[in-house]
């Protein structure tokens, strides 16, 4: 297994960093966060705009900085990275997606790239047929559509065996029932969602149903991080034709495809957490060098040095595990589920430590709106919880190793 980045991957990272440095400064993130809070687009019922002039996610000028950024990404073919070549994509692997995702996390970039590349594309590729792949992934590769995976029936439960949404068979397709939570889609996104539900034709099986955002009731969730919309999606009474059903509902192959897709989604969030924590660590070290007490930088104090060392070790450990897991996915290694669970647990542990110590080091200023620290802390903490926390993935590790839990 090759754990070194190729020259092409390093060039991709350099290109992404240069693009984001120019197109996604922290001021853009602040515009997105403030506009969503002002309009109530992140689930704050008291934050609506009484004049009705500020649609969700737009700034006072009426533009949507997140959408503008996404269009620029699409012009660079980033949405096509891991879409198979037969469907209009570039046919690259998880490694290339991870390189882009880490850099997006490092600047808190808003937009649907993460959900589309690490949730929607993998599940369609693994569970869909060639016709569905061409019809659903072609628009993704061109940047005209995005996608996400709707799995959780509870805001804090990411277990395939715990799916409660239902799918009733009809003469022409299926009718869904239930509510999905923490879905990476905004109220106005042009997205297709893959909804996981229990089919009436199977005892204990699962089905995957593709539904366009336009046919769903989407309600913004109240979440910590306002830079990325997370929503609850009502699927009650939604009709899905057979052509939009991935695989055979209830078949073991569909359940296996869902598990693999959920694992890749968890890995995507782990990669993003590493990028966010990397920047947060750099900010903290820089502040420790600049902040003076008793006539010397606080970074010269032994206790602060020890903290910075602990953060560095945690970050490097998590990053190593994350990219090892990325390599197992690209090479089809049977140990991928174990590697991914270990990587997600390490990433969540890392963000908890880095976020806590960053706030402690910055002191009172770290809690203020004017400082950028809270933006990174909120993104890292929210991403750390998505698709399973460290505790949940340790249970997965124990199960896969045969350890009683």
ChimeraX attribute file (.defattr): number of C-alpha atoms within 10 A of each C-alpha:
attribute: neighborCount
match mode: 1-to-1
recipient: residues
	/A:1	9
	/A:2	9
	/A:3	11
	/A:4	10
	/A:5	14
	/A:6	11
	/A:7	9
	/A:8	10
	/A:9	17
	/A:10	14
	/A:11	12
	/A:12	15
	/A:13	20
	/A:14	14
	/A:15	13
	/A:16	20
	/A:17	18
	/A:18	12
	/A:19	14
	/A:20	18
	/A:21	12
	/A:22	8
	/A:23	16
	/A:24	20
	/A:25	13
	/A:26	15
	/A:27	10
	/A:28	18
	/A:29	22
	/A:30	17
	/A:31	19
	/A:32	24
	/A:33	23
	/A:34	18
	/A:35	26
	/A:36	26
	/A:37	22
	/A:38	22
	/A:39	24
	/A:40	23
	/A:41	29
	/A:42	29
	/A:43	22
	/A:44	16
	/A:45	12
	/A:46	10
	/A:47	15
	/A:48	18
	/A:49	15
	/A:50	8
	/A:51	6
	/A:52	9
	/A:53	13
	/A:54	20
	/A:55	20
	/A:56	23
	/A:57	31
	/A:58	23
	/A:59	20
	/A:60	14
	/A:61	8
	/A:62	12
	/A:63	13
	/A:64	17
	/A:65	21
	/A:66	22
	/A:67	16
	/A:68	13
	/A:69	18
	/A:70	19
	/A:71	15
	/A:72	15
	/A:73	19
	/A:74	18
	/A:75	12
	/A:76	15
	/A:77	16
	/A:78	24
	/A:79	29
	/A:80	26
	/A:81	20
	/A:82	22
	/A:83	26
	/A:84	20
	/A:85	15
	/A:86	13
	/A:87	21
	/A:88	17
	/A:89	22
	/A:90	17
	/A:91	13
	/A:92	15
	/A:93	17
	/A:94	24
	/A:95	21
	/A:96	19
	/A:97	23
	/A:98	26
	/A:99	21
	/A:100	26
	/A:101	26
	/A:102	25
	/A:103	23
	/A:104	23
	/A:105	26
	/A:106	21
	/A:107	22
	/A:108	27
	/A:109	25
	/A:110	23
	/A:111	25
	/A:112	23
	/A:113	23
	/A:114	26
	/A:115	20
	/A:116	25
	/A:117	29
	/A:118	27
	/A:119	27
	/A:120	27
	/A:121	26
	/A:122	23
	/A:123	25
	/A:124	24
	/A:125	20
	/A:126	18
	/A:127	22
	/A:128	21
	/A:129	14
	/A:130	12
	/A:131	11
	/A:132	19
	/A:133	21
	/A:134	19
	/A:135	12
	/A:136	23
	/A:137	28
	/A:138	21
	/A:139	17
	/A:140	28
	/A:141	26
	/A:142	18
	/A:143	21
	/A:144	13
	/A:145	19
	/A:146	28
	/A:147	30
	/A:148	27
	/A:149	29
	/A:150	26
	/A:151	29
	/A:152	24
	/A:153	23
	/A:154	16
	/A:155	17
	/A:156	14
	/A:157	18
	/A:158	21
	/A:159	16
	/A:160	19
	/A:161	12
	/A:162	13
	/A:163	21
	/A:164	19
	/A:165	21
	/A:166	21
	/A:167	30
	/A:168	16
	/A:169	16
	/A:170	12
	/A:171	7
	/A:172	11
	/A:173	15
	/A:174	22
	/A:175	19
	/A:176	23
	/A:177	19
	/A:178	17
	/A:179	21
	/A:180	25
	/A:181	22
	/A:182	26
	/A:183	25
	/A:184	24
	/A:185	30
	/A:186	24
	/A:187	22
	/A:188	13
	/A:189	17
	/A:190	14
	/A:191	23
	/A:192	22
	/A:193	25
	/A:194	24
	/A:195	24
	/A:196	27
	/A:197	27
	/A:198	24
	/A:199	23
	/A:200	17
	/A:201	14
	/A:202	12
	/A:203	9
	/A:204	12
	/A:205	19
	/A:206	30
	/A:207	27
	/A:208	31
	/A:209	25
	/A:210	25
	/A:211	21
	/A:212	15
	/A:213	21
	/A:214	13
	/A:215	13
	/A:216	16
	/A:217	15
	/A:218	22
	/A:219	20
	/A:220	22
	/A:221	22
	/A:222	18
	/A:223	17
	/A:224	15
	/A:225	20
	/A:226	27
	/A:227	27
	/A:228	27
	/A:229	27
	/A:230	24
	/A:231	26
	/A:232	26
	/A:233	25
	/A:234	18
	/A:235	22
	/A:236	16
	/A:237	14
	/A:238	16
	/A:239	20
	/A:240	21
	/A:241	15
	/A:242	17
	/A:243	14
	/A:244	19
	/A:245	22
	/A:246	23
	/A:247	22
	/A:248	17
	/A:249	23
	/A:250	20
	/A:251	14
	/A:252	14
	/A:253	15
	/A:254	22
	/A:255	22
	/A:256	15
	/A:257	21
	/A:258	25
	/A:259	17
	/A:260	19
	/A:261	23
	/A:262	24
	/A:263	23
	/A:264	25
	/A:265	26
	/A:266	27
	/A:267	29
	/A:268	28
	/A:269	29
	/A:270	36
	/A:271	31
	/A:272	27
	/A:273	31
	/A:274	28
	/A:275	26
	/A:276	28
	/A:277	30
	/A:278	24
	/A:279	18
	/A:280	27
	/A:281	20
	/A:282	14
	/A:283	15
	/A:284	24
	/A:285	19
	/A:286	12
	/A:287	17
	/A:288	21
	/A:289	13
	/A:290	13
	/A:291	14
	/A:292	13
	/A:293	11
	/A:294	6
	/A:295	7
	/A:296	12
	/A:297	14
	/A:298	19
	/A:299	23
	/A:300	13
	/A:301	12
	/A:302	10
	/A:303	11
	/A:304	16
	/A:305	15
	/A:306	12
	/A:307	18
	/A:308	22
	/A:309	12
	/A:310	15
	/A:311	24
	/A:312	18
	/A:313	13
	/A:314	18
	/A:315	24
	/A:316	14
	/A:317	15
	/A:318	26
	/A:319	23
	/A:320	14
	/A:321	22
	/A:322	26
	/A:323	24
	/A:324	19
	/A:325	27
	/A:326	26
	/A:327	21
	/A:328	22
	/A:329	23
	/A:330	14
	/A:331	14
	/A:332	9
	/A:333	13
	/A:334	10
	/A:335	12
	/A:336	21
	/A:337	21
	/A:338	20
	/A:339	24
	/A:340	29
	/A:341	29
	/A:342	21
	/A:343	28
	/A:344	34
	/A:345	28
	/A:346	27
	/A:347	31
	/A:348	28
	/A:349	18
	/A:350	29
	/A:351	29
	/A:352	18
	/A:353	16
	/A:354	27
	/A:355	23
	/A:356	12
	/A:357	20
	/A:358	28
	/A:359	18
	/A:360	14
	/A:361	21
	/A:362	17
	/A:363	11
	/A:364	9
	/A:365	15
	/A:366	17
	/A:367	14
	/A:368	11
	/A:369	10
	/A:370	10
	/A:371	11
	/A:372	18
	/A:373	21
	/A:374	20
	/A:375	21
	/A:376	23
	/A:377	24
	/A:378	18
	/A:379	22
	/A:380	30
	/A:381	20
	/A:382	19
	/A:383	26
	/A:384	27
	/A:385	21
	/A:386	22
	/A:387	26
	/A:388	23
	/A:389	23
	/A:390	21
	/A:391	14
	/A:392	17
	/A:393	22
	/A:394	19
	/A:395	16
	/A:396	20
	/A:397	20
	/A:398	14
	/A:399	13
	/A:400	13
	/A:401	10
	/A:402	9
	/A:403	10
	/A:404	7
	/A:405	9
